[in-house]
Amino acid sequence: MTYQIMFSFDSNRCIDCKTCEMACNAYYGLSHVHRRSVLSLKQEKTGHSIHLSMSCNHCRNPVCVSVCPENNFQKRRDGIVVHQAHNCRACMRCITACPFHAPKLNPKTNRADKCNFCVERIDRGLNPVCIENCVTGALSTIINADKQNPDPLKNSDIPIRRYTKPSIFIIDKKPGKIFLRKDEQV
């Protein structure tokens, strides 16, 4: 792998509208499980809430790949971690092993399910539906070369993150900075 496609998330732009979440669910026909979730977190220093849109981080060293007894997870050359659910026996190993709770049990199929970065769209040169439908431009993709290894979650209490190396770039919230649309700043 010479590069890694990553999600980039700008916390200055997210307004907690959950359009990314709803677009993903509608595109994949999901109703009882979310591949992407918008979380609201309270900052300790300021007491203000920030919003964070999370899905599978398509880690550089994904633990789901190594724990699946059926080898249902593959890491593509572009870094996207794909789950082939057809052989899934719902053993729950990937679900319990992932420190980011990305794989979830789909109650309709009784199989693990997770974000696949809309690989069928990526392969056609399109953006994932969550990015395409984000009204403020908080979500985007970036390509990260192997030489770079950002640690976007360095202040988090997730010790295994150093092992899995999540592929997400987070732009921290800046006080007083609000974006209303993709091209507008207040």
LINVENWO-V292679 format. One record per backbone hydrogen bond with DSSP energy under -1.0 kcal/mol. CO is the residue of the C=O (numbers start at 1). NH is the residue of the N-H. E is the energy in kcal/mol with one decimal. If there is no record, write none. Layout:
co = (CO:CO)
nh = (NH:NH)
e = (E:E)
//
This chain:
co = (2:4:6:7:8:9:10:10:12:18:19:20:21:22:23:24:25:37:39:41:43:48:50:52:54:57:63:64:68:72:74:76:78:80:82:85:92:93:94:98:104:106:111:113:116:118:118:119:121:122:128:129:138:140:142:144:145:151:153:158:159:160:160:161:164:165:166:167:169:171:174:178:181)
nh = (146:144:142:169:140:171:13:14:179:22:23:24:25:26:27:28:30:54:52:50:47:43:41:39:37:167:67:68:71:84:82:79:5:76:74:88:96:97:98:101:113:110:106:104:119:121:122:123:126:125:132:133:10:8:6:4:148:154:156:161:162:163:164:165:61:60:168:7:9:11:177:186:184)
e = (-1.3:-2.7:-2.2:-2.5:-2.0:-3.3:-1.6:-1.0:-1.2:-2.5:-2.7:-1.9:-2.1:-2.6:-2.6:-2.2:-2.4:-3.2:-2.7:-3.3:-2.2:-3.3:-3.2:-3.2:-2.9:-1.7:-1.7:-1.2:-1.2:-3.5:-3.1:-2.0:-2.7:-3.1:-2.5:-1.5:-2.4:-2.1:-1.9:-1.2:-2.2:-2.6:-2.8:-2.7:-1.0:-1.5:-2.5:-2.8:-2.9:-1.9:-2.4:-1.8:-2.6:-3.2:-3.0:-2.1:-1.3:-1.5:-2.2:-1.8:-1.2:-1.3:-2.4:-2.4:-2.7:-2.7:-1.1:-1.1:-3.3:-2.1:-1.9:-2.9:-1.4)
//
